[in-house]
Amino acid sequence: RSTITYLKHLAKCENIILVDGGSNRFYESKYRDSKKICCIIGDLDGIKEETKSFYKEKGVDIIHDPDQNTTDFEKAL
């Protein structure tokens, strides 16, 4: 499925958890200012500094989990 398909379902979400590098794609979308974003989680090796700074200024929790034995998706769960 395309990213656009998933983005259509955002209106139904109560909270949005962004996962590491995927937060860059969200940041580039028209939804980047969503107030539903509660955190960004992952080992943070894929997030751009611009994206991280933007969400940090918005008060979004940025959770660094350096564990290399789990995927960023598993960390988000």
Salt bridges, closest charged atoms under 4 A:
GLU28 OE2 - LYS48 NZ 3.40
ASP33 OD1 - LYS58 NZ 3.39
ASP72 OD1 - LYS75 NZ 3.58
